[in-house]
Amino acid sequence: MDNDDASAARVWDITCALLQYLETAPAAKDTLEGIAQWWLWLELTEPVLKDVKQAVALLVSKGIILETRREGMSPYYGLNPQRRQMISSILSGLEGRSTLH
């Protein structure tokens, strides 16, 4: 597996972990750093934050996570309440697979 494949696999794993977290804590909202540290319990390193940012961007692009921007502050992210049911459907589709990708 080359670096691009490894990075894509990490981003996919993070995306799935975010969906699982939001299924159990739908009111959660945080910055990228907070998501990495408190939702996923990951070490705050540049590569980790890059992967978390890509996973969050994917979920934002699908409308599952909403981004809120505030002047002079980092944006924060939270579940789009209109897409909550979609998370259960996605996670149900992943059950029973030997890998997440």
N, C-alpha and C positions, 0 to 999 in steps of 0.2 A: 504494500500500500504506500503510495507516494504522499508527500506532504499535503497536496490538495485534497486527496481522498481522505486522509486522516483529519484534516480540518473540516471537511464536509461532514464526516461522521460525528465529530465533536459537536458541530453546530446542530445537527439533527438530534443528537442525544440531549442537548441543552433545550432545544425546542420542545421535545417530548416531556422533559422534566418541568418546563414552564407550564405546559398544559396540565400536567398532573397537579402542580402546585395550585394553579388557578381554579381547578375543579374543587379543591378542598378549601381554598381561601379566596372566594370570588371578589371580596371587597378589597383585597390587597392592592396597594399602589406604591411604587417606589421608582427611584432613579436606576440607571444601569448598574451603578456600583452597589446600590442596595439590593437589587435583584440578584446579582452575583453573590454577594456576601450573605444576605439573610434568607432569600428564597431558595438558593441553590447550595449554599454553604461552600462556595468555591473561594480559593485564594485569589486576592485581587492583584493579578499580574496583567501586563499588557496583552499577552496572547489570550488569556481568559476573557478579559473585557472585550476584545475584538470578536471572539466567538459569541459571547452573550449579545453584543450589539447586533451581529448578523441574525441570530435567532429571533431577537425582539423585532428587528426590521422585517423579517419574514412574516411574523404574526401581525405586525401593524399593516403590512401590505395586504393581508387577507382580511383585515377588519376585525380580527379577534382581540387584539390589544389596541387600546387607544393611547395616543401620545398627547400629553398636555404640556404646552410650553408656557414658561413664565419669564418675564423680562429679568435678565441678570442672574438667572438660576438655571440649573440643569433641568431638562425636561423629565417628566415622570410618566410612568406607564401603569396602566391598569386594564382589567378585563372590560371589553365592550359588553354590557349586560344583554344586549340583543343577540350576542353570539354565544352565550353560555351553553346552550344546548348543543351547539356545534362541537364543543370540547368533548363532551361525553361520546358523541358519535365518532370523533376522530380516535379517541383513546380506545373505544370498543373495537374499532377496526384494527388496532395495533395489538390487541390481546392475542396471545398464543403464538406470536412470531418469535423466532429464536433470536433475531436481531431487530433493532429499531429502524434499520435502513435497508 
